[in-house]
Amino acid sequence: MFLKNARLAEQPKGSMCNYIIQLSDVKDVDTELIAWIKSAYEGAE
């Protein structure tokens, strides 16, 4: 579960993805984003 964050755009229930994040620069891929991706991956197993 993710805490509310301005970077995450929550999607409607039933969507393929729960959240969308806009990336416009390589600097946007930080430790917080990597942790979110790992958490989502592990939760999908």
Legacy VTK file of the C-alpha trace (Angstrom):
# vtk DataFile Version 3.0
C-alpha trace
ASCII
DATASET POLYDATA
POINTS 45 float
0.000 0.000 0.000
1.265 3.451 -0.906
0.927 6.646 1.050
-0.702 9.535 -0.801
1.911 11.231 -2.949
1.697 14.019 -5.518
3.805 11.957 -7.929
1.225 9.163 -8.105
-1.941 9.535 -10.153
-4.463 7.033 -8.789
-6.466 5.276 -11.482
-10.130 4.226 -11.338
-10.964 0.873 -9.747
-10.776 -1.954 -12.286
-8.033 -0.300 -14.332
-5.036 -2.347 -15.432
-2.785 -0.169 -13.253
-3.606 1.237 -9.833
-1.302 4.235 -10.216
0.477 6.115 -12.976
3.580 8.217 -12.535
4.881 10.649 -15.129
8.608 10.416 -15.793
10.242 13.181 -17.782
13.873 12.832 -16.754
16.182 10.063 -15.626
16.439 11.902 -12.298
12.773 11.008 -11.699
13.871 7.400 -11.144
14.933 7.690 -7.524
15.044 5.349 -4.541
11.404 6.092 -3.685
10.191 5.080 -7.166
12.352 1.956 -7.160
10.864 0.972 -3.787
7.322 1.433 -5.185
8.127 -0.759 -8.199
9.662 -3.483 -6.007
6.654 -3.399 -3.684
4.211 -3.677 -6.602
6.175 -6.537 -8.147
6.381 -8.458 -4.884
2.681 -7.879 -4.247
1.804 -9.348 -7.647
3.449 -12.704 -6.951
LINES 1 46
45 0 1 2 3 4 5 6 7 8 9 10 11 12 13 14 15 16 17 18 19 20 21 22 23 24 25 26 27 28 29 30 31 32 33 34 35 36 37 38 39 40 41 42 43 44
